[in-house]
Amino acid sequence: MQTYVYVRRATFINLLVRKKRTKASTSSGGHSMEEWRKLIRKVREPNEQVINDVGQKVIVWADEEGILHDVPAGVLCCKRCGAYGVYSSLDDVCQNCGRITSFEVLTPPPFDELWLPYRYPHALFVDLEVEAIAWDVEEFIRKVLVMPEEEHYKILTAWIIASYRQQDWKTAPYLQFIGPVESGKTRALEVLSLLSYRGVLFAVVSPAALCRLIEKYHITPCVDQAEYNFHRKSEQGRENFNIWMCGYRRGQFYTKASKESEEDVIKRNVFSFKALASTRAFDENIATRSITFYMREGIPKVERISDEIIEEAQKLRSHLLYLHLLQKSPFPTETEYAKKLHGRLREIFSPLLSVAKALDYGYDDIFEFALKDKKEKLKELQDSDEGMIVRTIYDMIQDNEGEHGLGGDLVALRLGDIASRLEMSTRTLGWKLKALNIERKKDEKGRYIDLTDKKTLDQLQYLFRKYGYVQDSEQPSEWF
């Protein structure tokens, strides 16, 4: 087995073969107690359980120079006799004294992965640049998945690589695949679950399972049939939706009351990259946190995920895992292109642009896609009921339609007039105006929007800009 050193050269990253790695013995007699102590003390975060060349599960990590080290999983110390050993379970009998005892856990016992298990991490060959990782991942995706647009392959590739450095990012961009039956949505999730960091594909998942798996194992969940799994008219759908909302930004927690105690609460860290598939766009909040792909039916070069394809994915995962284990991030915290984006768009695309910049891979293409995505999301926002309401209010102000004061100035818009234009009930309009934080007042004629109220004017000004009906450079006097 070989070990690798991580070297930075200008804008490129090289992973070079350094020297032969010395295997750690997996038997209790292979090391003295002092040697065990020294080995365990060297374990660093991040680390990973992997399978080595002889099929054993070991904990592997990289030191500050990028050299890989490992110790067996399940190193325990008997609390009776003090002997160290390698065990598969905390319920085993001490290998030294033969007694049923309790153990001090020095390395986590081996566990069965929900994701495709990782092999021992590898870097690239000496004469190849690490940027080849991105091209190899893209080539794999093109082989097994048909995407509607060429730039989609670069987005997926950068997202997969970024998922291995989730510890570096403040936000975790989501992916959403939308399309009819047999349009490639489930295949897209399947490919992501093969390549992304600890990717797990779910057809159905309970909220308790989802939040526990994300917090304990930091999985990348890929949820199919999302319109049912996140349907907010059911309790389970609401809980899954809340987990998705809390997991987008680092530092936010999914918090709920404990069923066992009236005074206690349960707080889960559910921050992670996530992907979902649905037949329709079912929620604006999830959509604004996602990069959305509208899928179409197509036949990939390789239609079946065979053992050979999984073997190819395993090799790619070994290289990607090495990037995850590096103590120092190989990617910049922010790029010049990311600084040109703002708000949610910047949060979504910043990790992908950082990956693309470091690997010299599709940097311009991803930025152009981000700008196009901004326009598409704005169009979706404008086409929503809320967008149509804001547009109608804006048009009525522009056309000077409504109630006027003694000086001839426009002073109020009647909800009945707005509802009539929209062919919407005044009751429904009232609820949506409340959600938009537009204050409604009432007099003997009914409810109205007061255009002489400063708070209302400030909120309208904000909404006109948010929905793209005026530019930041325009002054209120230009549209009032």
N, C-alpha and C positions, 0 to 999 in steps of 0.2 A: 504493500500500500504506500502511496506517495503523499507527500504533504506539499502545500503551496504557500507562496508568499504573495501578498497583495502589494503592488507597486503603482504609484501614481506618476504618470508622465504627461505633462501638459494637459490637453483635454482628453487624453485617452487613459484607460485603465488596463494594466496588464496583470494577469494572474500567472505567475511563473512557477515552474517546478523548483522546489527548494532542496529537499533532501528526503531520505527514507524515514518513514514514521516508525517508531518503536511501538509494538503492540503491548498493551497492558494485559497482564495475565488475568484470566477470568476465574481462577481457582483461589481458594483461600490460602493455599500454601505457596502461591506464586510470589507474594510480597510479605515482608514483615509488617508489623503493626505501624511502625514509624514510616515505612514506605507508603502504606495505605493513607496515612494522615497527610503526607506530602502531596500525594496524588489528588486527594479530595480537596485540599486547600487551593489547588490550582484551577478548579472548575470555575468558569466565568460565564456571565450572561452576555449575550444570549447563547443558549445551548440547545441541543436537540437530541432526541432519541432516534438513532438510526440503526440499520442492520449492517454489520460489517461483512467482510469477505467470507467468513465461516458461519454466517447465519446467526451470530449472537447480537443481542441488543445492547448498544453502548450509548453513553452520553458523550457527545462530541461538541467541542467548542474551538474557537480560534483565539490565539493570544494577540497581543498588540502588534506583532509583526505579521499576523495573518497565518501563522503556522498552526495546523490542526493538531489537537490532542483529544484523547478519549479515555474514559474509564468505564468499566462495566456498569450497566444499569442494575439496581438492586443491591448495592453494597450496604450491608447492615452490620451493626456492632451489637453483639449480645450484651445485655445489661447485667447478666449474671457473671460471665467469665471474662468479658471484655474482648473476645475474639472477633476479628473481622471476617466477613465472608460474602459471597455473592448468592443471592436468593431470588426466587421467582415470586415469593409472596411473604407478607408479614406474618403469616400463620405457620411458617416452616419451623422445624425443630433446629436448634443450634447445631451446626456442623462440628463444633469443637467439643462441647460438653454433653451434647445429646439431650438436653433438657427442653421442655416446652417453656418458652421464655418470651419476654418482650424485647424489642430491638430498637436501637437508635438508628434512624434512617440517615444515611450519608449520601447516597444518590437514590433518586426515585426508583421504586420497583418497576420492572418492565410492564407496559400496558399494551392492549390491543388498540391500534389506531383506527379511527373512523374514516380516515383518509387513506389514500394510497401510501403505504409505508415508504419512508425515505431510506435510500441506500447511503453508504458513506459518501460524503460530499467530495466532489472533484472540481478542479479548475480546468481551464483550457490548456491546450498544448503550448509549448514554449514559443512557437513561431506564430501564434495567432493572437490577435487583440481580443479583449473581452467584449468589444462591441459585436463580435460575431454571435454572442448569446442572443441578442435581440433578433438578428436575421435568422438564426436557427429556430427561434420560437415562432417568428412570423411564417417561416416556411412550413413548420408543423401545422399551424392553424390553417393555412391555405390548403393543405392537403386534406384536412378532415372537416372543414367548415366553409360554407359559402356565405359571404357577407355582401350586402347590397352595394356598398361603395368601397373603393380601393383604400381610402384613408382609415376605414374601420379596422383593418388588420393592424395598422400601426397603433391605434388606440388600444385595442385588446392586448397587444404585445407589451406596450408600456405599462398598462394597468397590471398585468400579470407580474411583471418584474417589480413594480412598485409594491405589490402586496407582500413581497419578501422583506421589505424594510418598513413595515407598519410602525415600528418604533421611532421612525424619523419624522412622521407626518402629524400635523395638527388636525387634519380632516381626512376622512376616508371616503373617496368618491365611490358612488354606487354605479352599477351598470343595470340597465333595464332593456330587455328584449321584448318587443311587442309585435304580434303578428297572428294570423289565423292558424288553424290546425295544420300541422305538417309544413310549417314555414322555416323550420330550423331553430326554433327557440330552445327547445330542450337539448338539442345537440350542442348549441352554444354553451349552455350551462354545464353540460357534460365535459366539454373541452376545458372550460375554466376550472372545473373541479379536478381535472387531471394535472393542470399546470400551475395553478395559483397556490399560494402558501396554505397548506393544510385545507385544501378545498374539499367541501362536503356537499353532495347533491341531495336535496330534499324534495320529495313529492308532497309530503305533508309533514308538518313539524309543530309540536306544541310549544307554547311560550316558555314553559319551564325548561324544556329540553334545549330550546334555542339559546336562551340567555346563559344557562349553565355551561353549555359547550363553548360559547364564545368566550366567557370569562375564564374558564378553566384551561382550555386548549388553544384559545386565540384562533379559532378556525375561520376560514373564509366561506360563509354559508352561501349556497346557490339554491334559491327556492323557486321551484316550478309552481305553476297555477297560482300565481300571487294574488289574483283578484279574489280567490277563495280563502287563501291563507291569511290575507290582510283585510278581509271584509269586516268593516267596523260595526256592522249591525249584530255581529256575534261577539261574545266576550273573548273568545280565543283570538279572533281577528283583530280586535282592539288591542289586546296585549302584544301580539306580534307586531302590529303597526307601531306601538309605543317603543318597543325594543329597537325597531328600525330607525325611528326618529332620534332616540338617545344615542345610538351607536355611530352617528355621523361625525361628531366632533369630540376630540379627546378632552377628557375632564368632565363630560356629562355622564350621568349614571341612571340606569333604570332602577327606580326606587318604588317599592310598594310595601304595604303593611304586612307584617308577619301574621300568618294564620294561627300560629301557636301562642302568640302573646299580643295583648292589646296595646302594649307600650313600645314594642320593638318594630323596626322596619328592616327590610331586606334591600341592600344596595348592591347592584351588579354592574361591573364594568363591561359593557357590550360594544366597545369601540372595535371596529374591524372593517376591512373591505367586504363588500357584499354585492351579490348579483341576484336578479330575479327575472322571471319571464311571465308574461300575461298576454291575453288575447286583446287587451285594450288598455289605454291609459286610464287608470282607475282612481288616482289620487294625485292632486297637484303638489302636495308636500313632498311625496316621494319623488315625483318627477323633477322637482327643482334641485334635488340632491343627487340626481342621476345623470349619466350620459346615456341617452336613449337611442336604440337602434330599431328601426322598423323593418322587420325581417320579411323576406320573400322566399318562396319555394325554390330550391336549387339542389343539384346533385353534386356532392363533393367528389374529389378524385378518389378518396377512400371512403366508402359508404359504411363500413363496419369497423367498430373499435375492437380490433383483434389483439391477440397477445403480442404480436409484433409491434403494433402501434403503442401499446402500453409500455413495452420495453423501450421504445424510442422516447416516450414521455419521461420514463424513469431517468434516462441519461440527461435530459434537459433539466429535470428537477435536481439532479445532483449538483449541477453547476449553479443553479439558482439558489439552492440552499447555502452554498458557500457565501454568497453575497449576504444572506441573512445572518450568518454567524460572525461576520466581520465586526469588530468592536467599534471601528470608526466608519461612519457612513461613506460609501463611495459616491454619493450623489449630493449635489449642492442643495442647500436649504431652500433657495429661491433663485429664479432666473430672471433675466431682463424681460423676457416675454411675459412671464407670470405677473410682473409688476405693471404691465400694460392692461391687465385684466382687473376687474373689480368685483367685489361682493362675492356671491355664491359661485360665479363663474371662475373666479380666481381660486377659490377653495377647491373646486372640483378638479381643475386642470393643473394646478401647481405641482402635485407629485408626478404627474405624467411628463410634464415639461422638464422637471429636474432629471428624470431618468433619461429622457431623450437627449438632453444637453450633454450629460456625462458620457453617454454611449455614442454620441454623434449619430443619432438614429432618428430620422423623421421629425426633427425639432420644428422646422417651418410648417410641415404638414399638420402636426398636432395643434399648433397655434392657429392656423387657418381654420381648422375644424372647430376649434373653440369659438372663434368669431361667428362661424356659421351656426353653431349650436345656440349661441346667444340670440341670433335672429329668429331661429325656429322656436325657441322657448318663449320669446317675446310674442310671437304670433300665436302660440298656444294660449298664452296668458290673455291676449286681447280677445281671443275667440271664446273664452270662458264667460259664464254669466256675469261674474264680477267685472271682467273687462268690458263687456257690452254696456253695463251700467255706468261705468266710469266714462266710457266713450260718449254715451247719450248725454250725461251731465256736461261734459266738455263741449259737445256740439250745441247744446241749448244755450250755454254761456256765450259761445262764439257767435251764435245767431241772435243773441240778445232776446231769447224767448223765455218768458216767465213773468213774474210780477215785478212792477217797477215802482219806485218811490216817487215822492213829489218832484224831485229834481230830475226824474227820467232815468235814474240809474237802476240796473237790475238788482233786486234785493232778495228775491226768494224764488225757489223752484218747488212746485207742488208735486208731491209723490204721485198723485193721480195722473198728472201729465207725463211724468217719467214712465210710469207703469204702462200707460196707453201706448207710448212709442215702442216699448219693449214687448208689448203683448204679454205682460206679466201681471199677476195679481198684486195689489198694493201690499197685501200681507207678506207675500214672498219677498217683494222688494224691500219692505221694512226690515226683515231678518237679514237680508244680504247687506243692506246699508249699515246695519249694526255691526256685522262682521267686518266691514270695511272701515269701521270706526268713524262713520259720518253721522254726526248728531242730527236727530230729527226733532223738530218742535211742533207744537199743536196749537191751533187757534180755532175760532168758530167755523172756519172753512175746512178744517182738516189738518193733516200733517204736511210739513214742508221743510225744506233745507234753507237755513238762514244764511244768505250770502253776505250779511253784514257782520257775522260773528267771526272774530279773528281765528279762533281755534278751528272752526270749520274751514275757513279759507286755507289755513296752513295744511290741514289734512288733505284737502282737494289738490293743493299744489304738489304735495308729496305723491298722491295717487296718479296725477297726470304724468309725472316724471317716471314713476315706477312702471306704468303701463305703456310708456313710450309715446304719449300724445304730445308732449312738449320736451324740449331739450334742456339740459342743465343751464345752458347759457341764456335761455330766455328768461325775461323778467315777468313777474306776475301781472304787471300792467299791460303786457302784450297779449295776455289771454283772458284777462278779466275786463 
